[in-house]
Amino acid sequence: MSAWCNGGVPWCDACDRFLSPSTVKVDGTCPTCGRPVDAGHAHAPDEDALARASAPAPAPVVAGAPATTTEDDDEDMPPIPWHLWLLAAALAVYLGYRAMQGIEWLLGVVPGFLR
């Protein structure tokens, strides 16, 4: 039986808490207090990451401008799961029933409505 080990999780001693690897800054510091953390398996500070962090943000996409396509955009979407279709059908039946109840209520409350 193996013992539980949190060796791969970034830990901040100052904040006394675990951090997810994606929240640790690229220079290896805590996002809350700014002190160095025990990195665990967090991303290591490298030259490319530091350059990307200091680089300006890309320009926003203008509405109506042609979008650039990449090879990743050409992937087919996976089929919709059967349980989502079942949920949609049950929702349609339920909402149809509630609409019928609403119409019956309107006919009973508003005198002379469609009579």
N, C-alpha and C positions, 0 to 999 in steps of 0.2 A: 504494500500500500504506500503510495507516494504522498508526501506532505504538500500542503498548499503553499505556493510560492508566488509572490507578486513582483518578481524580479523584472518582468517585462513592462510594467506599468509606470509611467512617469509619476514622481512623487515630489511635492513641494513641502519642504520642512517648515518654512515660514507660515504657510497657510494651513499646514497639517491636513492635506487632502490629496487624493489621487487626481490626476488629470488624464484626459484622453489624449493620445498622441497627436491628434490633429489640432488641439488647442494650445500646445506648447509652441511658443514663437520660434522662428527659424534660428535665432541665436541661442536657443536652449534656455530661455527664461520663462518664468511663470507669467501668464497673461494678467493675473490679478495684482501681484505684488512686484513683479519685475525682477525677482531674485533668481539665480540659477537653480534649476531643478535636477534631480537625479533622472537622467533622460530615459532610462529603460529602453524601449524600442521606438522612442520618438525620433522624428527625422533629425538627422545630424546637420549642424550648420555647415553648408558648403558654399563655395563662391557663387554658383549659379542661383541658389536660393536667396542669398543676400542681395544679389543684383536684381532679381525679380521683385524682391520686397521693396527696394528703393526705386524701381522703375515706375514711371507714370502709368496710370490706368489706361487701358485702351479706349479709343473714342467710342461713344455710344452709337448704337444703330439708329439711323434715321428712319422714321416711318415712311414707307413708300419706296425706299431704296431697295435695289435688288439684293437679296441675301446671298452670301457666298455659301456654296455647298461644298462639303467635303465628302470623302468616301464613307465616313461614319454615318452621314445622313441618309445614305442609300439602303440602310439595313431594313429588313422587313420587320414589322411589329409582330410580337407574339400573339397568338389567338387569345380571345377573351375567355377566361375560365368559365366552366359550366356553372359553378356556384354563383358567379356574378350575374349570369343570365337568369338563373332561378330567382335571385334577389330582385332583379329588375321586373320580372314577371309578377312576383308577389306584390311588389310596390304598385304596379299598374292595377292589379285587381283591388288592392286596398284603397287606392285613391279613387278608382271608379265607384266603389261601394260608398265611400264618403261623399262623393259628388252626388250620388243618388239620394243619400240622406239629406244633403243640403237642399236639393231641389224639393224633396218632400216637405222639409221644414218651411221653405219659402211658400209653398202652396198652402200650408196650414196657417201660417202667421199673417201673411199679407192677404186681406180680404179682397176678393174679386180678381186676384192675380191669375190670369189665363183661364177665366171662367166665363 
